[in-house]
Amino acid sequence: MTSGGEVEVRRSKRRRRTVSAYRDGDKVVVLIPASMSKRDEARWVTDMVARIERSEARKRPSDEQLMVRATQLNDEYFGGLAQPGSVRWVANQRTRWGSCSPGDRSIRLSSRLQGMPTWVIDYVLVHELAHLLEPGHDDSFWAWVNRYPRTERARGYLLGWSAAAEVDPPDSEGLVD
């Protein structure tokens, strides 16, 4: 039933109305009320497995999914002008959320972003895509970045995350690189 393994359904007499699910290794465990009909069980199992898989995909999109998303954001906010050569996760960025090498058009995102809301990851991608058009953090650069409507919200989220984690945020001007 799942793309990554089996499903185990556990019925509980104490559970009255709620349905929940979690991943246990390669298996998805779905907890349902004992009184639930087989038809409702099938519907809920399908729904809960889909929720788990969507949640997992959001928490760590693959490098290929990052590239697809960067291409979508490029088309939407830059009219296709900021075409990345590659986009990938890296684990060695402890002082940056992302980085861009305009020479080979590669974008790297810190693995610390994994599990953050999609709109925050999108902001970091937009920020790095803008570096393919403007290398510095001047007014022209920010004019590109500010096309993304959640820029200020995402910057605030990243600053708040840094404060909560008690780590120094990247420089406040660039915030990302």
SEDO-679339 format. One record per atom (N, C-alpha, C): atom name; x, y, z. Coordinates in steps of 0.001 Angstrom, whole numbers. Atoms other than C-alpha are relative to their C-alpha. Layout:
BEGIN
{site CA, u X, v Y, w Z}
...
This chain:
BEGIN
{site N, u 814, v -1196, w 0}
{site CA, u 0, v 0, w 0}
{site C, u 852, v 1253, w 0}
{site N, u -879, v -1170, w 39}
{site CA, u 2894, v 2403, w 645}
{site C, u 1101, v -265, w -992}
{site N, u -1118, v 168, w 928}
{site CA, u 5698, v 3060, w -1751}
{site C, u 1236, v -490, w 732}
{site N, u -1188, v 377, w -736}
{site CA, u 8128, v 2339, w 1068}
{site C, u -185, v -1189, w 926}
{site N, u 146, v 1145, w -870}
{site CA, u 6697, v -776, w 2752}
{site C, u -1441, v -351, w 281}
{site N, u 1315, v 528, w -328}
{site CA, u 3760, v -2409, w 4438}
{site C, u -763, v 924, w 944}
{site N, u 864, v -739, w -910}
{site CA, u 848, v -1083, w 6488}
{site C, u -525, v -974, w 1047}
{site N, u 585, v 786, w -1088}
{site CA, u -228, v -2419, w 9873}
{site C, u -1129, v 819, w 594}
{site N, u 1148, v -664, w -598}
{site CA, u -3692, v -1529, w 11156}
{site C, u -189, v -579, w 1397}
{site N, u 226, v 411, w -1386}
{site CA, u -4204, v -1627, w 14914}
{site C, u -1329, v 590, w 459}
{site N, u 1303, v -424, w -514}
{site CA, u -7751, v -1501, w 16288}
{site C, u 81, v 94, w 1515}
{site N, u -10, v -201, w -1441}
{site CA, u -8306, v -175, w 19799}
{site C, u -1413, v 226, w 508}
{site N, u 1314, v -187, w -614}
{site CA, u -11410, v -496, w 21981}
{site C, u -81, v 1329, w 748}
{site N, u -11, v -1284, w -720}
{site CA, u -10336, v 2610, w 23914}
{site C, u -104, v 1194, w -944}
{site N, u 61, v -1084, w 992}
{site CA, u -10077, v 4715, w 20748}
{site C, u -1442, v 108, w -489}
{site N, u 1410, v -174, w 362}
{site CA, u -13522, v 6173, w 19992}
{site C, u -187, v 617, w -1393}
{site N, u 240, v -710, w 1266}
{site CA, u -13270, v 8617, w 17070}
{site C, u 1264, v 303, w -780}
{site N, u -1206, v -487, w 664}
{site CA, u -9683, v 9480, w 16295}
{site C, u 731, v -1099, w -755}
{site N, u -854, v 873, w 798}
{site CA, u -7421, v 7947, w 13708}
{site C, u 1365, v 668, w -45}
{site N, u -1349, v -557, w 97}
{site CA, u -3660, v 8410, w 13748}
{site C, u 906, v -1019, w -676}
{site N, u -942, v 887, w 687}
{site CA, u -639, v 6983, w 11985}
{site C, u 1412, v 491, w 255}
{site N, u -1414, v -332, w -117}
{site CA, u 3115, v 6883, w 12277}
{site C, u 811, v -1050, w -746}
{site N, u -890, v 934, w 679}
{site CA, u 6045, v 5266, w 10564}
{site C, u 821, v -728, w 1046}
{site N, u -827, v 854, w -850}
{site CA, u 7813, v 2371, w 12272}
{site C, u 917, v -782, w -938}
{site N, u -911, v 612, w 974}
{site CA, u 10819, v 1539, w 10101}
{site C, u -572, v 125, w -1392}
{site N, u 574, v -1, w 1348}
{site CA, u 9526, v 524, w 6659}
{site C, u -1523, v -121, w 17}
{site N, u 1424, v 254, w -141}
{site CA, u 6002, v 45, w 7990}
{site C, u -709, v 1267, w 474}
{site N, u 863, v -1057, w -510}
{site CA, u 3198, v 2586, w 8487}
{site C, u -1026, v -670, w 903}
{site N, u 958, v 527, w -966}
{site CA, u 1112, v 1857, w 11598}
{site C, u -1167, v 982, w 75}
{site N, u 1201, v -829, w -49}
{site CA, u -2470, v 3158, w 11480}
{site C, u -836, v -478, w 1187}
{site N, u 776, v 302, w -1199}
{site CA, u -4413, v 3307, w 14764}
{site C, u -1427, v 474, w -202}
{site N, u 1411, v -329, w 247}
{site CA, u -8223, v 3185, w 14439}
{site C, u -868, v -547, w 1136}
{site N, u 926, v 558, w -992}
{site CA, u -11245, v 2611, w 16695}
{site C, u -402, v -1430, w -385}
{site N, u 379, v 1393, w 253}
{site CA, u -12214, v -1072, w 17049}
{site C, u -1354, v -92, w -698}
{site N, u 1352, v 43, w 567}
{site CA, u -15786, v -228, w 16016}
{site C, u -90, v 475, w -1454}
{site N, u 27, v -549, w 1364}
{site CA, u -14819, v 1214, w 12624}
{site C, u -288, v -1100, w -1030}
{site N, u 332, v 965, w 1056}
{site CA, u -16268, v -507, w 9543}
{site C, u 1214, v -241, w -898}
{site N, u -1099, v 322, w 926}
{site CA, u -13977, v -2185, w 7010}
{site C, u 99, v 1047, w -1109}
{site N, u 3, v -1016, w 1053}
{site CA, u -15004, v 386, w 4385}
{site C, u 678, v 1280, w 501}
{site N, u -617, v -1191, w -578}
{site CA, u -14095, v 3311, w 6686}
{site C, u 1479, v -247, w 285}
{site N, u -1405, v 337, w -244}
{site CA, u -10904, v 1515, w 7662}
{site C, u 818, v 169, w -1282}
{site N, u -738, v -91, w 1272}
{site CA, u -9824, v 1235, w 4011}
{site C, u 198, v 1457, w -409}
{site N, u -100, v -1418, w 370}
{site CA, u -10581, v 4919, w 3389}
{site C, u 1017, v 710, w 886}
{site N, u -917, v -658, w -926}
{site CA, u -8730, v 6047, w 6520}
{site C, u 1442, v -457, w -198}
{site N, u -1361, v 502, w 219}
{site CA, u -5720, v 3817, w 5854}
{site C, u 609, v 680, w -1222}
{site N, u -497, v -671, w 1207}
{site CA, u -5365, v 5244, w 2336}
{site C, u 345, v 1455, w 291}
{site N, u -211, v -1407, w -326}
{site CA, u -5702, v 8805, w 3672}
{site C, u 1218, v 188, w 911}
{site N, u -1094, v -171, w -965}
{site CA, u -3285, v 8352, w 6574}
{site C, u 1356, v -352, w -611}
{site N, u -1254, v 344, w 680}
{site CA, u -614, v 6639, w 4457}
{site C, u 417, v 1151, w -913}
{site N, u -309, v -1135, w 884}
{site CA, u -843, v 9495, w 1950}
{site C, u 516, v 1186, w 812}
{site N, u -458, v -1098, w -863}
{site CA, u -470, v 12033, w 4786}
{site C, u 1444, v -225, w 458}
{site N, u -1370, v 316, w -454}
{site CA, u 2630, v 10282, w 6133}
{site C, u 985, v 216, w -1142}
{site N, u -915, v -129, w 1135}
{site CA, u 4198, v 10130, w 2673}
{site C, u 183, v 1454, w -422}
{site N, u -127, v -1429, w 320}
{site CA, u 3439, v 13817, w 1959}
{site C, u 876, v 702, w 1031}
{site N, u -786, v -608, w -1066}
{site CA, u 4882, v 14807, w 5308}
{site C, u 1483, v -338, w -144}
{site N, u -1389, v 421, w 171}
{site CA, u 8037, v 12806, w 4700}
{site C, u 636, v 676, w -1212}
{site N, u -530, v -652, w 1203}
{site CA, u 8451, v 14283, w 1216}
{site C, u 313, v 1465, w 264}
{site N, u -252, v -1400, w -331}
{site CA, u 8171, v 17814, w 2629}
{site C, u 1231, v 150, w 873}
{site N, u -1111, v -117, w -939}
{site CA, u 10707, v 17145, w 5339}
{site C, u 1346, v -153, w -672}
{site N, u -1267, v 144, w 682}
{site CA, u 13400, v 16036, w 2957}
{site C, u -222, v -313, w -1474}
{site N, u 98, v 234, w 1440}
{site CA, u 12778, v 16539, w -713}
{site C, u 1360, v -458, w -524}
{site N, u -1250, v 470, w 598}
{site CA, u 15369, v 14780, w -2837}
{site C, u 677, v 1155, w -743}
{site N, u -702, v -1006, w 806}
{site CA, u 18003, v 16734, w -4753}
{site C, u -751, v 254, w -1304}
{site N, u 748, v -152, w 1251}
{site CA, u 15952, v 16078, w -7900}
{site C, u -1250, v 851, w 228}
{site N, u 1180, v -801, w -308}
{site CA, u 12840, v 17515, w -6225}
{site C, u 373, v 1455, w 266}
{site N, u -475, v -1379, w -210}
{site CA, u 14842, v 20560, w -5120}
{site C, u 230, v 686, w -1341}
{site N, u -266, v -571, w 1327}
{site CA, u 15932, v 21095, w -8729}
{site C, u -1320, v 352, w -697}
{site N, u 1311, v -268, w 599}
{site CA, u 12331, v 20822, w -9937}
{site C, u -618, v 1244, w 640}
{site N, u 582, v -1149, w -694}
{site CA, u 11205, v 23290, w -7277}
{site C, u 732, v 1289, w -360}
{site N, u -768, v -1188, w 378}
{site CA, u 14028, v 25718, w -8085}
{site C, u -392, v 459, w -1403}
{site N, u 404, v -349, w 1366}
{site CA, u 13018, v 25596, w -11759}
{site C, u -1382, v 656, w 7}
{site N, u 1336, v -602, w -112}
{site CA, u 9381, v 26324, w -10823}
{site C, u 85, v 1423, w 549}
{site N, u -156, v -1331, w -598}
{site CA, u 10423, v 29261, w -8622}
{site C, u 673, v 959, w -979}
{site N, u -664, v -811, w 1016}
{site CA, u 12740, v 30540, w -11359}
{site C, u -1019, v 498, w -1026}
{site N, u 1008, v -388, w 989}
{site CA, u 9882, v 30524, w -13846}
{site C, u -985, v 1008, w 585}
{site N, u 1024, v -838, w -603}
{site CA, u 7444, v 32134, w -11418}
{site C, u 495, v 1391, w 386}
{site N, u -467, v -1280, w -540}
{site CA, u 9614, v 34893, w -9931}
{site C, u 1090, v 683, w -823}
{site N, u -1090, v -584, w 771}
{site CA, u 12455, v 35407, w -12416}
{site C, u -201, v -125, w -1506}
{site N, u 289, v 125, w 1421}
{site CA, u 10798, v 34706, w -15748}
{site C, u 960, v -936, w -729}
{site N, u -900, v 978, w 611}
{site CA, u 13224, v 31815, w -16377}
{site C, u 1430, v 481, w -164}
{site N, u -1340, v -577, w 205}
{site CA, u 16328, v 34049, w -16215}
{site C, u 1086, v -602, w 892}
{site N, u -986, v 481, w -977}
{site CA, u 18016, v 32333, w -13238}
{site C, u 72, v -1530, w -15}
{site N, u 1, v 1452, w 196}
{site CA, u 18490, v 28790, w -14547}
{site C, u 1147, v -664, w 774}
{site N, u -1078, v 658, w -750}
{site CA, u 20408, v 26690, w -11972}
{site C, u 542, v -1212, w -762}
{site N, u -606, v 1191, w 590}
{site CA, u 22841, v 24004, w -13123}
{site C, u -245, v -1223, w 863}
{site N, u 285, v 1081, w -936}
{site CA, u 22312, v 21893, w -10007}
{site C, u -483, v 600, w 1313}
{site N, u 475, v -384, w -1326}
{site CA, u 20582, v 22092, w -6647}
{site C, u 90, v -1250, w 856}
{site N, u -152, v 1187, w -839}
{site CA, u 21449, v 19787, w -3771}
{site C, u 121, v 376, w 1470}
{site N, u -188, v -135, w -1440}
{site CA, u 21463, v 19316, w -17}
{site C, u 1463, v -224, w 336}
{site N, u -1354, v 249, w -508}
{site CA, u 24779, v 19563, w 1814}
{site C, u -38, v 53, w 1526}
{site N, u -39, v 74, w -1462}
{site CA, u 25639, v 18767, w 5419}
{site C, u 1122, v 848, w 593}
{site N, u -1181, v -708, w -502}
{site CA, u 28765, v 20919, w 5665}
{site C, u -186, v 1507, w 144}
{site N, u 243, v -1435, w -164}
{site CA, u 27105, v 24353, w 5873}
{site C, u -559, v 256, w 1389}
{site N, u 415, v -262, w -1374}
{site CA, u 26974, v 25352, w 9520}
{site C, u -249, v 1485, w 241}
{site N, u 173, v -1438, w -203}
{site CA, u 27050, v 29134, w 9083}
{site C, u -854, v 638, w -1085}
{site N, u 836, v -518, w 1088}
{site CA, u 24846, v 29497, w 5997}
{site C, u -1208, v -905, w -157}
{site N, u 1180, v 794, w 342}
{site CA, u 21379, v 28389, w 4981}
{site C, u 124, v -537, w -1415}
{site N, u -171, v 419, w 1380}
{site CA, u 22390, v 28151, w 1351}
{site C, u 1171, v 725, w -603}
{site N, u -1072, v -686, w 720}
{site CA, u 25070, v 29090, w -1125}
{site C, u -171, v -242, w -1488}
{site N, u 119, v 49, w 1451}
{site CA, u 25410, v 29661, w -4831}
{site C, u 1361, v 276, w -615}
{site N, u -1215, v -240, w 784}
{site CA, u 28341, v 29397, w -7222}
{site C, u -433, v 371, w -1411}
{site N, u 475, v -422, w 1322}
{site CA, u 27418, v 31499, w -10265}
{site C, u 798, v -600, w -1156}
{site N, u -822, v 557, w 1074}
{site CA, u 30330, v 30045, w -12270}
{site C, u -559, v -1287, w -579}
{site N, u 570, v 1265, w 489}
{site CA, u 28869, v 26551, w -12463}
{site C, u -1507, v -79, w 244}
{site N, u 1432, v -147, w -221}
{site CA, u 25362, v 27727, w -11503}
{site C, u -545, v -1033, w 988}
{site N, u 434, v 990, w -982}
{site CA, u 25226, v 25323, w -8550}
{site C, u -524, v 692, w 1257}
{site N, u 623, v -483, w -1233}
{site CA, u 23031, v 25917, w -5516}
{site C, u 53, v -1144, w 1007}
{site N, u -58, v 977, w -1071}
{site CA, u 23553, v 24146, w -2217}
{site C, u -830, v 510, w 1167}
{site N, u 812, v -361, w -1167}
{site CA, u 21095, v 24144, w 692}
{site C, u 478, v -796, w 1201}
{site N, u -405, v 658, w -1231}
{site CA, u 22062, v 23378, w 4256}
{site C, u -1033, v -1040, w 416}
{site N, u 901, v 1055, w -467}
{site CA, u 20603, v 20130, w 5552}
{site C, u -759, v 433, w 1255}
{site N, u 742, v -531, w -1148}
{site CA, u 19533, v 22183, w 8611}
{site C, u -1398, v 473, w -398}
{site N, u 1307, v -443, w 480}
{site CA, u 16612, v 23361, w 6451}
{site C, u -1009, v -1141, w -88}
{site N, u 898, v 1138, w 140}
{site CA, u 15184, v 19851, w 6216}
{site C, u -968, v -38, w 1165}
{site N, u 1037, v 6, w -1022}
{site CA, u 11921, v 19676, w 8092}
{site C, u -606, v 1370, w 242}
{site N, u 588, v -1339, w -134}
{site CA, u 11331, v 23437, w 7922}
{site C, u -1141, v 130, w -1008}
{site N, u 1122, v -168, w 935}
{site CA, u 8184, v 24697, w 6200}
{site C, u 484, v 223, w -1438}
{site N, u -334, v -106, w 1419}
{site CA, u 8208, v 24539, w 2414}
{site C, u 252, v 1441, w -418}
{site N, u -152, v -1409, w 396}
{site CA, u 7817, v 28330, w 2119}
{site C, u 1327, v 580, w 469}
{site N, u -1321, v -457, w -450}
{site CA, u 11060, v 28808, w 4095}
{site C, u 1068, v -540, w -958}
{site N, u -945, v 578, w 967}
{site CA, u 12965, v 26420, w 1816}
{site C, u -126, v 728, w -1330}
{site N, u 207, v -755, w 1243}
{site CA, u 11402, v 28219, w -1157}
{site C, u 710, v 1350, w 61}
{site N, u -685, v -1284, w -134}
{site CA, u 12711, v 31525, w 189}
{site C, u 1512, v -158, w -209}
{site N, u -1437, v 200, w 143}
{site CA, u 16253, v 30151, w 449}
{site C, u 332, v -299, w -1460}
{site N, u -216, v 261, w 1430}
{site CA, u 15983, v 28806, w -3105}
{site C, u -99, v 1296, w -810}
{site N, u 151, v -1281, w 711}
{site CA, u 14725, v 32207, w -4351}
{site C, u 1223, v 871, w 253}
{site N, u -1181, v -798, w -341}
{site CA, u 17581, v 33935, w -2512}
{site C, u 1208, v -451, w -825}
{site N, u -1159, v 509, w 746}
{site CA, u 20157, v 31670, w -4143}
{site C, u -181, v 161, w -1504}
{site N, u 253, v -233, w 1424}
{site CA, u 18511, v 31893, w -7564}
{site C, u 305, v 1454, w -365}
{site N, u -268, v -1416, w 259}
{site CA, u 18757, v 35688, w -7302}
{site C, u 1497, v 250, w -164}
{site N, u -1449, v -151, w 155}
{site CA, u 22534, v 35286, w -6948}
{site C, u 482, v -400, w -1392}
{site N, u -358, v 311, w 1390}
{site CA, u 22580, v 33829, w -10454}
{site C, u -178, v 1229, w -886}
{site N, u 226, v -1247, w 738}
{site CA, u 21408, v 37283, w -11587}
{site C, u 802, v 1164, w 571}
{site N, u -723, v -1067, w -692}
{site CA, u 23102, v 39539, w -9008}
{site C, u 898, v -629, w 1061}
{site N, u -891, v 705, w -930}
{site CA, u 26199, v 38365, w -7111}
{site C, u -23, v 514, w 1442}
{site N, u -63, v -563, w -1356}
{site CA, u 26039, v 40711, w -4107}
{site C, u -1361, v 114, w 642}
{site N, u 1243, v -249, w -705}
{site CA, u 23369, v 41829, w -1670}
{site C, u -397, v 1469, w -126}
{site N, u 351, v -1402, w 215}
{site CA, u 22733, v 45237, w -3215}
{site C, u -1499, v 144, w -263}
{site N, u 1423, v -257, w 221}
{site CA, u 19389, v 46864, w -3986}
{site C, u -565, v -799, w -1170}
{site N, u 469, v 776, w 1154}
{site CA, u 19151, v 45106, w -7360}
{site C, u -274, v -1443, w 399}
{site N, u 172, v 1359, w -487}
{site CA, u 19594, v 41729, w -5664}
{site C, u -1304, v -117, w 793}
{site N, u 1187, v 79, w -841}
{site CA, u 16904, v 42445, w -3059}
{site C, u -1278, v 260, w -787}
{site N, u 1174, v -195, w 851}
{site CA, u 14542, v 43669, w -5767}
{site C, u -441, v -1338, w -611}
{site N, u 325, v 1333, w 516}
{site CA, u 14741, v 40174, w -7280}
{site C, u -592, v -875, w 1105}
{site N, u 441, v 864, w -1105}
{site CA, u 14387, v 38377, w -3926}
{site C, u -1389, v 400, w 482}
{site N, u 1276, v -471, w -540}
{site CA, u 11462, v 40541, w -2835}
{site C, u -1186, v -269, w -913}
{site N, u 1104, v 466, w 831}
{site CA, u 9410, v 39228, w -5730}
{site C, u -718, v -1172, w 673}
{site N, u 589, v 1103, w -750}
{site CA, u 8839, v 36230, w -3461}
{site C, u -811, v 600, w 1147}
{site N, u 850, v -706, w -956}
{site CA, u 5863, v 37301, w -1305}
{site C, u 246, v -334, w 1471}
{site N, u -233, v 371, w -1396}
{site CA, u 6997, v 35496, w 1852}
{site C, u 1434, v 264, w 452}
{site N, u -1401, v -281, w -342}
{site CA, u 10518, v 36920, w 1954}
{site C, u 168, v 424, w 1449}
{site N, u -181, v -503, w -1367}
{site CA, u 10157, v 38882, w 5193}
{site C, u -411, v -1032, w 1038}
{site N, u 457, v 1030, w -929}
{site CA, u 8217, v 36110, w 6886}
{site C, u 1049, v -1102, w 137}
{site N, u -1019, v 1058, w -34}
{site CA, u 10845, v 33515, w 5948}
{site C, u 1266, v 478, w 697}
{site N, u -1189, v -546, w -681}
{site CA, u 13694, v 35768, w 7069}
{site C, u -231, v 19, w 1515}
{site N, u 332, v 5, w -1419}
{site CA, u 11933, v 36183, w 10408}
{site C, u 6, v -1403, w 587}
{site N, u 5, v 1390, w -455}
{site CA, u 11422, v 32440, w 10694}
{site C, u 1430, v -488, w 228}
{site N, u -1392, v 453, w -118}
{site CA, u 15115, v 31763, w 10077}
{site C, u 718, v 690, w 1157}
{site N, u -587, v -702, w -1142}
{site CA, u 16153, v 34435, w 12586}
{site C, u -517, v -591, w 1314}
{site N, u 579, v 597, w -1201}
{site CA, u 13766, v 32966, w 15149}
{site C, u 549, v -1394, w 260}
{site N, u -561, v 1345, w -147}
{site CA, u 15022, v 29445, w 14500}
{site C, u 1414, v 92, w 552}
{site N, u -1378, v -171, w -464}
{site CA, u 18600, v 30625, w 14974}
{site C, u 35, v 386, w 1468}
{site N, u 41, v -419, w -1400}
{site CA, u 17698, v 32325, w 18254}
{site C, u -401, v -1158, w 906}
{site N, u 463, v 1126, w -810}
{site CA, u 15830, v 29276, w 19545}
{site C, u 1063, v -1082, w 110}
{site N, u -1056, v 1015, w 6}
{site CA, u 18704, v 26985, w 18588}
{site C, u 1284, v 518, w 637}
{site N, u -1154, v -658, w -613}
{site CA, u 21106, v 29446, w 20208}
{site C, u 1246, v -102, w -869}
{site N, u -1119, v -78, w 931}
{site CA, u 23270, v 29701, w 17114}
{site C, u -5, v 1383, w -615}
{site N, u -75, v -1296, w 653}
{site CA, u 24502, v 32851, w 15479}
{site C, u -582, v -130, w -1400}
{site N, u 525, v 54, w 1355}
{site CA, u 22456, v 33565, w 12372}
{site C, u 1062, v 484, w -975}
{site N, u -888, v -591, w 1002}
{site CA, u 24280, v 34261, w 9131}
{site C, u -165, v 1514, w 46}
{site N, u 69, v -1456, w -97}
{site CA, u 24976, v 37949, w 8674}
{site C, u -1395, v 484, w -304}
{site N, u 1391, v -429, w 86}
{site CA, u 21744, v 39860, w 9046}
{site C, u -333, v 617, w -1348}
{site N, u 282, v -593, w 1314}
{site CA, u 22096, v 41569, w 5665}
{site C, u -344, v -1090, w -1000}
{site N, u 256, v 1067, w 966}
{site CA, u 22320, v 38383, w 3627}
{site C, u -918, v -1065, w 539}
{site N, u 739, v 1010, w -706}
{site CA, u 20746, v 36032, w 6146}
{site C, u 217, v -1400, w -542}
{site N, u -157, v 1329, w 571}
{site CA, u 21341, v 33161, w 3768}
{site C, u 1450, v -297, w -291}
{site N, u -1400, v 308, w 301}
{site CA, u 24893, v 33437, w 2506}
{site C, u 924, v 1106, w 361}
